[in-house]
Amino acid sequence: MTAEITAPRRERLAALLSDGEYVIVFANAQCKLQKFRQDKNFLYLTGLNHPELIYVAGKYGSRFNDMLFIERSDPERIVWEGEKLDAKEATRISGIKQVRYLDEFYPTLSGMCPLMQVIHANLGFAGLNQPPTLAMHMLQPIRDRQPQIQIKQLNDLITPLRKIKDNWEVKQLQKAIDITGQGIEDIVSSATAGMMEYELEATLFYRMQMNGLQAWGFAPIIAAGINAATLHYEKNNCRIGENELVLMDVGADCNGYSADVTRCFPIGKRFTARQKQIYSLVLGVQKKVIAAVKPGVKLSELNDITKKGLAKGLIALNLIDSEDQVGRYYMHSVSHFLGLDTHDLGGREAVLEEGNVITVEPGLYLPEENLGVRIEDDVLVIKTGHKVLSAKIPKEIKDIEKLRRRVIAP
């Protein structure tokens, strides 16, 4: 991510600010036990994938001003952690010309406080009995000394910007989706009964790494049999039994942007009659929902189409008696926004616009039959309707069974 990409984003941010409105975004801290993952709002505005940085921007009168705070170089830490980001490199990557050091943050902020009316910050959410987030902790002195300044969640301000994907963002998503799809095909054409779910996960992760993608967008779900009836099953530690259906909800990360694709396949060479029945119902409904995606439609309207379609099929299968019982087998929403976060910014009542990327993922969950089916595609909203970014990843029964016939029994 370069200055050519992030500078226009900051210009659009500036256009949203009124006199006295400021933005303070904290980079994530480094966790010693896992790879660093950047705060997505910080990454979006600066392109900097480094810990312990602060971005400050604001408008006084009609003048927009922004700056970056970085760590000072520490020879002892360099031995353990390597070179830190210096001012010249920070400006080269981000395009932000004013760069100061972290120990100057509070003195600089104190000078700005008389100008501030509102601060938008990536506050996050501290759970019950959990310590305050980094942003909450860092802004507490401002709350204490300047109680007249309103401190608000940055997400409310930045959502309209992040919802609209530019061409560069769509390319990152497409690459993540394409490589995820290659890994899915690897799995479907090789998995056999008796394998562990985590072996399938490893197959996809290998494909990702061999193509230069080093992280998941979210914790992968590889769920066989009854495990597929748990919506967010993440253990991936069970042995796959004969004739079970396997559900994979997975997505690679490419430059911070996550794919989110779900496919199901039989561990046998073909779907059983019951698997085919439920799968066909879900697939048919998914196609109807995708066909309805266009500018002006709400996510909640897509979910209404889903519930009506699934209910009609479930009634025909004698699984429910009326539409209001569909919640027995379908418990989630059909769509969410996709981007830097897997569940990206934007609510269920949001009206779709050109440049949005969403998922379409109906499902049915029958634990009493050791069965769960979900089919998920990633869809770009375009002026004339939609484009399915994950269209190349097989989901038709005939195509999945064709891949299954490639399997060589152990």
C-alpha positions in Angstrom: 0.0 0.0 0.0 1.6 3.3 -1.1 1.1 7.0 -0.7 -0.7 7.1 -4.0 -3.3 4.9 -2.6 -3.7 6.3 1.0 -3.3 10.0 0.3 -6.7 10.3 -1.6 -8.3 8.5 1.3 -7.0 11.1 3.7 -8.3 13.8 1.4 -11.7 12.2 1.5 -11.5 12.0 5.3 -10.6 15.7 5.4 -13.8 16.5 3.5 -15.9 14.8 6.2 -14.4 16.9 9.0 -15.8 20.2 10.3 -13.9 23.0 12.1 -12.6 21.6 15.4 -13.0 17.9 14.5 -9.9 15.7 14.8 -9.0 12.1 14.2 -6.6 10.1 16.3 -5.8 6.6 15.2 -3.5 4.2 17.1 -1.6 1.5 15.4 -1.9 -1.9 17.2 0.8 -2.9 19.7 3.1 -5.8 19.0 2.1 -9.1 20.6 5.2 -11.2 21.2 3.2 -14.5 20.9 1.8 -14.0 17.4 2.4 -12.2 14.1 1.6 -8.5 14.1 -1.8 -7.5 12.7 -2.4 -3.9 12.1 -5.5 -1.9 13.1 -7.5 -1.8 10.0 -8.5 1.9 10.2 -4.8 2.8 10.7 -3.8 0.7 7.7 -6.5 2.2 5.6 -5.4 5.8 6.3 -1.6 5.4 6.3 -0.6 2.1 4.6 1.9 1.5 7.4 2.0 -2.0 8.7 4.1 -1.3 11.8 3.3 -1.3 15.5 3.2 1.5 18.0 2.5 4.5 15.7 -0.1 7.2 16.1 -1.9 9.2 13.3 -3.4 12.6 14.1 -5.4 14.7 11.7 -7.8 17.6 12.1 -9.4 20.7 10.7 -9.1 24.2 12.1 -11.1 26.6 10.1 -10.7 25.4 6.6 -7.2 24.1 7.1 -6.6 20.4 7.3 -3.4 19.2 9.0 -2.1 15.8 9.8 0.9 14.2 11.3 2.4 10.8 12.3 4.1 9.9 15.6 6.8 7.1 15.5 9.1 5.4 18.0 12.6 6.8 18.5 15.4 4.4 17.6 16.6 2.3 20.5 19.9 0.4 19.9 19.0 -2.3 22.5 15.6 -3.1 21.0 17.1 -3.1 17.5 19.2 -6.2 18.6 16.0 -8.1 19.5 13.4 -6.7 17.0 15.4 -5.2 14.1 15.3 -1.7 12.8 12.2 0.4 13.5 10.4 2.7 11.0 12.3 6.0 10.7 10.8 9.3 9.7 12.0 9.3 6.1 10.6 5.8 5.4 7.3 6.7 7.1 6.9 9.7 4.8 7.9 7.7 1.7 5.3 4.9 2.4 2.5 7.1 3.7 3.0 10.5 2.1 2.5 12.1 5.5 5.1 14.9 5.7 4.9 15.8 9.4 6.5 13.0 11.4 7.2 13.4 15.2 8.2 11.0 18.0 5.9 9.3 20.4 7.3 11.2 23.4 6.0 14.3 21.7 2.4 13.1 21.4 1.0 14.5 24.7 2.8 17.9 24.4 1.6 18.2 20.8 -1.9 17.2 21.8 -2.0 19.7 24.7 -1.3 22.5 22.2 -4.1 21.3 20.0 -6.8 20.9 22.7 -8.0 24.5 22.6 -8.9 23.9 19.0 -10.6 20.6 19.5 -14.3 20.1 19.8 -14.6 16.4 18.7 -12.0 13.6 18.6 -12.8 10.5 16.4 -10.7 7.6 17.6 -10.4 3.9 17.1 -11.6 3.2 20.6 -12.6 -0.4 20.1 -14.7 -2.1 22.8 -13.5 -3.3 26.2 -15.4 -6.4 27.3 -16.7 -6.9 30.8 -13.8 -7.3 33.3 -11.3 -6.5 30.6 -8.8 -3.6 30.7 -9.5 -0.5 28.5 -8.3 -0.7 24.9 -5.0 1.1 23.9 -6.9 4.1 22.5 -9.1 4.4 25.7 -6.0 4.3 27.8 -4.1 6.8 25.7 -7.0 9.3 25.5 -7.9 9.1 29.2 -5.7 12.1 30.1 -7.7 14.2 27.5 -11.0 13.1 29.0 -9.7 14.1 32.5 -8.3 17.5 31.6 -10.6 18.5 28.7 -14.0 17.1 29.5 -15.7 19.4 27.0 -14.1 17.5 24.1 -16.4 14.8 22.7 -14.6 11.5 22.0 -16.4 9.4 19.5 -15.9 6.1 17.7 -13.9 6.5 14.5 -15.9 3.8 12.7 -19.0 6.0 12.6 -17.0 8.6 10.6 -15.0 6.3 8.4 -17.6 3.7 7.4 -18.8 5.6 4.3 -15.2 5.7 3.0 -14.3 2.1 3.7 -17.5 0.7 2.2 -16.7 2.0 -1.3 -13.8 -0.1 -2.7 -11.5 1.4 -5.3 -9.9 -0.6 -8.1 -6.8 -1.3 -6.1 -8.8 -2.7 -3.2 -10.9 -4.9 -5.5 -7.6 -6.3 -7.0 -6.4 -7.3 -3.5 -9.7 -9.0 -2.7 -9.7 -10.7 -6.1 -6.2 -12.1 -5.5 -7.2 -13.3 -2.0 -10.3 -14.9 -3.4 -8.5 -16.6 -6.4 -5.8 -18.2 -4.2 -8.4 -19.2 -1.6 -10.3 -20.9 -4.5 -7.2 -22.7 -5.6 -6.7 -24.1 -2.1 -10.4 -25.2 -2.0 -10.0 -27.1 -5.2 -6.8 -28.7 -3.8 -8.8 -29.9 -0.9 -11.9 -31.1 -2.8 -9.8 -33.1 -5.2 -7.6 -34.8 -2.5 -9.5 -35.2 0.8 -10.4 -38.7 2.0 -12.3 -40.3 4.9 -10.0 -40.7 7.9 -8.1 -37.5 7.4 -8.2 -34.9 10.2 -10.0 -31.6 9.6 -6.7 -29.7 10.3 -5.0 -31.6 7.5 -7.4 -29.9 5.1 -6.7 -26.6 6.7 -3.0 -27.2 6.2 -3.5 -28.0 2.5 -5.1 -24.6 1.9 -2.6 -22.7 4.1 0.2 -24.3 2.0 -1.4 -23.1 -1.2 -1.7 -19.6 0.3 2.0 -19.5 1.4 3.3 -20.8 -1.9 1.5 -17.9 -3.5 2.9 -15.3 -1.2 -0.1 -14.9 1.2 1.0 -15.4 4.7 -2.1 -15.0 6.8 -5.7 -16.0 7.2 -8.3 -13.3 7.0 -10.1 -15.0 9.9 -9.9 -18.3 11.7 -10.7 -21.0 9.2 -13.7 -23.3 9.6 -13.1 -26.9 8.4 -16.2 -28.8 9.7 -17.1 -32.3 8.9 -20.4 -34.0 9.7 -22.2 -32.6 12.7 -19.5 -30.0 13.2 -20.9 -28.2 10.2 -24.0 -27.5 12.1 -22.0 -25.2 14.5 -21.9 -21.9 12.7 -18.5 -20.7 14.0 -16.8 -24.1 14.6 -13.1 -23.4 14.7 -11.5 -26.5 16.4 -10.8 -28.3 13.1 -9.5 -31.3 15.1 -11.9 -34.1 14.3 -11.4 -37.1 12.0 -13.6 -37.1 8.9 -16.0 -40.0 8.7 -17.3 -42.0 5.8 -20.1 -40.3 3.8 -19.9 -37.1 5.8 -20.3 -33.7 4.2 -17.4 -31.2 4.8 -18.0 -27.5 5.1 -15.1 -25.1 4.6 -15.6 -21.4 5.4 -12.1 -19.9 4.6 -10.4 -16.8 3.4 -6.8 -15.8 2.6 -5.6 -12.3 3.5 -3.9 -10.2 0.8 -2.4 -6.9 1.9 -4.9 -6.7 4.7 -8.0 -7.6 2.5 -9.8 -10.8 3.2 -11.6 -13.3 1.1 -14.5 -15.1 2.6 -15.7 -18.1 0.7 -17.7 -21.2 1.9 -17.9 -24.5 -0.1 -19.2 -27.9 0.9 -18.3 -31.3 -0.6 -19.0 -35.0 0.1 -16.1 -37.1 1.4 -17.4 -39.8 -0.8 -17.2 -39.6 -4.6 -20.8 -38.3 -4.8 -23.4 -36.5 -2.7 -25.8 -38.8 -0.9 -29.5 -38.3 -1.8 -30.1 -36.3 1.4 -27.0 -34.2 1.0 -27.9 -33.4 -2.5 -31.5 -32.4 -1.5 -30.4 -29.9 1.2 -27.4 -28.6 -0.9 -29.6 -28.0 -3.9 -32.1 -26.0 -1.8 -29.3 -23.8 -0.4 -27.7 -23.3 -3.8 -30.9 -22.4 -5.5 -31.7 -19.8 -2.9 -28.2 -18.4 -3.1 -28.5 -17.9 -6.8 -31.8 -15.9 -6.3 -30.2 -13.7 -3.7 -27.1 -13.0 -5.8 -29.4 -12.1 -8.7 -31.1 -9.4 -6.5 -27.8 -7.7 -5.6 -27.6 -4.2 -7.1 -27.3 -0.5 -6.0 -30.3 0.6 -3.9 -31.0 -2.8 -2.3 -30.6 -3.2 1.5 -28.8 -6.2 3.1 -32.0 -6.8 5.1 -33.9 -7.2 1.9 -31.5 -9.8 0.7 -32.0 -11.7 4.0 -35.8 -11.5 3.5 -35.4 -13.2 0.1 -33.2 -15.8 1.7 -35.7 -16.6 4.5 -38.6 -16.9 2.1 -36.7 -19.1 -0.3 -35.4 -21.4 2.4 -38.8 -21.6 4.1 -40.5 -22.6 0.9 -38.0 -25.4 0.4 -38.2 -26.6 4.1 -41.9 -26.7 3.9 -41.7 -28.8 0.8 -39.4 -31.2 2.6 -41.8 -31.4 5.6 -39.2 -30.0 7.9 -41.3 -27.0 9.0 -45.0 -26.1 8.7 -44.8 -22.3 8.2 -42.4 -19.5 7.1 -41.9 -18.2 10.7 -40.3 -21.5 11.7 -37.3 -21.1 9.3 -35.2 -20.0 12.3 -35.0 -23.6 13.4 -32.6 -24.3 10.5 -31.3 -20.9 9.4 -30.0 -18.6 12.2 -27.8 -16.0 10.7 -28.0 -13.2 8.1 -27.2 -13.9 4.5 -24.8 -11.1 3.9 -22.2 -8.7 5.4 -19.7 -6.2 3.9 -16.3 -7.5 3.1 -12.9 -5.7 2.9 -10.1 -5.0 5.4 -12.3 -6.7 8.0 -14.0 -9.9 7.2 -17.2 -8.4 8.6 -16.4 -5.0 7.3 -18.0 -1.7 8.3 -21.6 -1.3 7.3 -24.9 -2.3 8.9 -27.7 -4.6 7.8 -29.9 -1.6 6.9 -27.2 -0.1 4.7 -28.3 0.6 1.1 -25.9 -1.0 -1.4 -23.8 1.3 -3.5 -21.5 0.9 -6.5 -18.2 -0.2 -5.1 -19.5 -2.2 -2.2 -18.3 -5.8 -1.7 -20.5 -8.2 0.2 -20.9 -11.8 0.9 -24.0 -13.9 0.0 -24.1 -17.0 2.3 -27.4 -18.8 2.9 -27.2 -22.0 5.0 -29.2 -24.8 6.6 -28.1 -26.6 9.7 -29.5 -30.0 10.7 -27.5 -31.3 13.7 -30.0 -34.2 14.1 -28.9 -35.4 10.6 -25.1 -34.6 11.2 -25.4 -32.1 8.4 -24.7 -28.4 7.8 -24.7 -26.7 4.4 -23.6 -23.1 3.7 -22.5 -21.7 0.3 -20.8 -18.3 0.3 -19.6 -16.1 -2.5 -18.0 -12.6 -2.6 -19.9 -10.1 -4.7 -19.0 -6.7 -6.0 -21.8 -4.2 -6.5 -21.4 -2.5 -9.9 -23.5 0.2 -11.7 -25.5 -2.4 -13.7 -25.9 -4.9 -10.8 -23.2 -7.1 -9.5 -20.1 -9.2 -10.3 -19.4 -12.4 -8.4 -15.7 -12.2 -7.6 -15.6 -15.9 -6.5 -17.4 -17.2 -9.6 -14.5 -19.5 -10.6 -14.7 -21.5 -7.4 -16.8 -24.6 -8.2 -20.1 -24.9 -6.4 -22.4 -26.8 -8.8 -22.9 -30.4 -7.8 -21.6 -31.8 -11.1 -18.4 -29.7 -10.8 -17.8 -30.8 -7.2 -18.4 -34.4 -8.0 -16.0 -34.1 -11.0 -13.3 -32.9 -8.6 -14.1 -35.7 -6.1 -13.5 -38.3 -8.9 -9.8 -37.2 -9.0 -9.3 -38.4 -5.5 -6.9 -41.4 -5.2 -7.9 -43.6 -2.3 -5.2 -44.1 0.4 
